[in-house]
Amino acid sequence: MISIRMKDAFSTPNLITYSRILFIPVFVVFLLIDIPYRNYIAAIIFIILSLSDALDGYIARKTRQITGIGKIIDPIADKLLISAALIFLIGRIQLWMAVVIIVREIAITVLRLFFLPKKVIISASYLGKIKTIIQIIAILAVILNVPFNWWLMLIAVIITVISGFDYLLKVGKLAGENIINIPNIITTFRLLLIPLYIINLIQSNINLALVLFAVVILLDKVDGISARITKQITKFGRLYDAFTDSILIISSYIAFYLIGFLEFFWILLFIVPTLAIIISKITYYMKLREVPSSALGKTIVGIAYVAVIAVAIDFIYSLHILIFGTIFLYIYGIMDVHKSQKIKKIKNHH
């Protein structure tokens, strides 16, 4: 276990990592713009950004600047680069391959954030590093249209899944909880269905999108029931479930805006209290090592589900449901922030 020392945040290796993150949009631009040799330019930028990962690691070891924060942001930077490449290469990469890799990366990132309050860092394993190298090679092959790039992507997917399970086993030992259990597997399946739901929503396959949305909601109830029946209720499971709910609702609102079902005004109205709630829950967890849950919070999620369905089917009272849900969301947000502030004051007093 390694404690996180924020004073090391701006060491030379970490500055290189920050630069890698900042240059990801530049790489994406060259993937998208229509200019001669764009694939070669994008490939060169991708190689440079990927090599910077090895460079910051070498400098950290050579100068003895290996830090807790570095062990967190370095793999996250890798995940951002890989995920951005996969998202903007969909079409040249099969959708299911991109979804499997991205969902795995999101899940692992959530795990890293989950362990932050415990001051525990799980650094990348050799299998994780091999996974990253294979992903880089496969993505380069796709960018440069190498004939056997599909097979390289398939290998990358397989190694990605295997390394994900290896990571979960390590996390389970550190957490003292059984991370790989039936409820969390169901939640992972929910997370995998969300991109498919959003894609169908954006492509105006409303009926199929609603079926997928209904399945995701149903599985939300199933994982809760299975957790209680099998007595596998864990802190991580609660956080993972809440995270999946948030992704489902937020992505739905964004998709509705993209296809013209909602004005951007609604996105802003929704994001403000949502961010406040997320921050307050993180504060709550960091102080009490517990994931807060309440009947009002579950009610808000239920109303959000109803609002999504109402907007999708163009229900005559969808505007009223949105207004009603937004008011409740702001009330819940204010209560949540107030609760986290009280906890903060009590902790500071002690």
N, C-alpha and C positions, 0 to 999 in steps of 0.2 A: 504494500500500500504506500502510495506516494502522496504527500499533501500538496495542494495547489498553492503556489506562492505568486500572487499577482504582481509583485515587484519585478518579477522576471519577464513580464509580458512583452517588453520591448527589447529583448536581447536580439543579437544579430540573426540567429536562426529563425526566431519568430517573425522578425521583420521580413525575411525572405518568404515565409509562409503567408503573411498578410499580402505581400506583393502578388503572390500566386493567385490569391482570391480576387484581388482587384483587376487582374488581367484576364480573368475568365470571360467577362463581357466582350473583350477585344477578340478573343478566339471565336466567340459565338457570332460576332459581326461578320467575320471572314467566312464562316460557314454559310451565312445567309445571303450576302451580297453577290450580285451577278457580275463578276469581273474575271478576266483571264487568269488562269492559274490559281484560282481561289482555294481549291482543294489542297494544293501544295503549300500555299501560305498558311492555311488553317492547320495543316499537318505539322509544319515547322513550329508554329506557336504552341501547338499541343505538346510537341516533343520538349520544347524549352520549359514549359510549365511543369511537365512531368519530371524532367531532370532536376528542376529546382527542389523537388521533394527529396531527392538523394543528396543534393547540395546542402540543404539546411540540416539534414540529419548528420552529414559528415562534419560540418562546422560545429554542430552541437556537441558531438563526441570529442572532436579534436580540441576544442576550447573549454570543454567541461561545462557547457551551458545547457545541459539537458534539464528542462524544467517541467513542472507539472502541467502548466498551461500549454506548453509546447506539445506535450503528449496528447492533449485534447484537440487543439486547433489543427495540428498537422494532418491527422486522418480525416478530420472534417473538411479541410481544404481539398483533400483527394476526392472525397465523396461529392463535393460541389462541382469539381471539374468533370468527373466521370458522369454525374447525373446531367449536367448541362449538355455535355456531348451527346448523351443518349437521347435526351428530349428533342434536340434539334436535328438529330439524325434519323428520327422515326420516319419511316418511309423507305429508307435505305436499310434500316434495322427493323426486324419484325417486332411488332408492338409487344408481344408477350415477353420477349427477351428483355426489352427495355424495362417493362413493368417489374419483372422478377428482380432485376438488379437494383432498380431505384427503391423499391419497397424494402429490400434487404438493407440498403444503405440508410434509409430513413429510420428503420427499426433500431439499427445499431446506434445511430446518432441519439435517438431518444434514450436508449440505455445509458449512454455516456452522460447525458444531462441528468438522468435519474441518480447517478452516483456522485454528482458534483457536491451536494450537501454533505455527503458522507466522507468527503475528502479522499475518495478512492479513485485512482486512475488505472484504467485497464489499457495498457499500451498495445499497439498492433503486434500480433503474433507473426511468426515466419509464414504461416499459412495465409494470413491476411495480406502480407507483403507480396507473396506469390500471386494471390488473387488480383491485387492491384496491377502488378506487372502484366499479367495476362489480359486484363481489361484494357490496359493501355495499348497493347499490341493489337488486340482485336478491333478497337476503335480506330486506330491508325489504318488498319487494313480496310475498314469500311470507308473512311474518308478518301483513301487513295484508290478505291474500287478494285482492290486485289481480288482475283477470281474466287479464292477459297475463304473469303471473309466470313461467310455464314458459319462455317465449321469452327472458325476461331471464336466467333461470338457464342456458339453453343458450348464450347469448352469453358469460356469465361463465365457463362451462366451456371454451369455445373460446379465449378470451383467456388463461385460466389455463394451458392447455396450451402456447400459443405463447410466453408469457412464461417458462414453465419451460424450454423449449428455448433461449431467448435467454440465460437465466441459466447453463445448462450450458455453452454456448459460451464465455462469459466465464470460467467456472471452469476450463475446459480450458486456456485460454491462461495463466492464473495458475499452474495446477498443473504446467504443462509435460507434462501427461498428456492422452491422448485420452479424455475422460470419456464422450462419446457413442460407445460401441463395442458390439459384439454381446453380450459377456458382461453389461455393465451394463443393456442393454435387456432381456435375459432376466431379470435380477434384478428390474428394475422390474415386469415382468409378474408375477413371483412375488409381489411386494408387493401388486399390485392384486388378486390372487386371494385373499389372506388374509382381507380383510373378507367376501368372499362365502362362504368356508369357515366362518368364525365364525358368520355369520348362519344358515347352514343347520344348524350344530351346535346353536345355541341353539333353533332351531325344530324340533329333533329329526328333521331330515332326515339321519339318520346316514349312510346309504349315499352320498348325494350329497356330504356333507361329507367322507367318507373318500376319495372319488374326487378331490375338489379338493385334499385334503391330499396324496394320492399324486402328483398333478401338480406341486404345489409342491416336493415332495421330489425328484422326477425332474428338474425344471428346475434345482434346486440342483446336481445332478451335470452337467447339460448346460452351465450357464454356466461351470463350472470347466474342463470339457473344451474348450469353445470358446475360453476364455482362453488355454489352453496351445497349442492348435492354431494359433490366429491370432496368438500371441505378444502378447496384449493384457492381460497381467497387470499391474495397477496397484495402488498403495496404496489409492486410493479404492475400487477394485473389491473388495478384500479387506474393507475396513471396511463397505462397503455390503452385501456378502454376509453378513457376521457379524451386522450389524444386522437384516437380514431374517430370519435364523435365530432370533434372540432374540425378535423380534416374533411369529413363528409359534408358538414354544414357550410364551412367556409368555401370549399371548392364548388359547391352547388350555387352559392350566391355569385361567385366569380363567373361561372359558366353561364348563368342567367344574364349577367351583364354582357358577356361576349356575344350571345345570340340575340340580344335586344329585348329580353323579357323583363329586365329591371334597369332602372336608371342608376348611374354611378353614385347618385345621392344615397341610395339604399346601402351600397357597399360601405360608404363612409360611416353611415349611421350604425351599421352592424359591427364594423371593425373596432371602433373606439371602445365600447364596453367590453368587447371580446378580449382585446389586448389587456384591458384593466383587470379582467377576471383571471387571465392567464398569469399575469404578474403577481396578483394577490395570492393565487394558489401556489406559485413557486415560493413566495415569501413564507406562506403558511408551512409548506413542506420543509423549507430550510430551517425554520425555527422549531417545529415540533416533530419533524420526521414522520409526518402523517399526510395522507392525501385526503383533503376535505371532501365530504359528500353530504348532500342535503336533499330533502324532498323537493324544495323549490328549484334546485339546480336540475334535477331530473325532469321536473315539470317544464322548465325552460327548453331543455333538449327536445322534449315531446312536442312543444309548440313549434319549435324550429322545424322539426320533421313535417308537421302538418303544413307549415308555411311553404316549404319546398314543394310538396305535392300540389298545393293549391296554385302556386305560380306555374308549375309544369303543365297542369291541365287547364290553365287559364280560367280558374274558378271565379265566378262572379264576385265573390266576397274575399278574394285573395288579398286585396289592398287592406281590408279591415283586419285580416289575420296578421299581415305583416306589421301593421301599426300596433296591434295588441301584443304581439310577440316582442317587438322592439321596446315597448314600454316596460314589459316584464324583465327584459334583458338588462335595461338600464337600472331598474330597481335592484335586481340581483347583483349587478356590478357594483353599485354603491354599497350594498350590504357586505359584499365580499371584501371590498377595499377597506371598509370600516373595521371589519373583523381582523384583517391582517395588520392594520395600524395598531389595534388594541394589543395584539399578540406581540408586536414589535416593542411597544411601550413596556409591557409586562416583563419581557426578556431583558430590556435595557435596565429596568429598575432592579432586577435580580442580579 
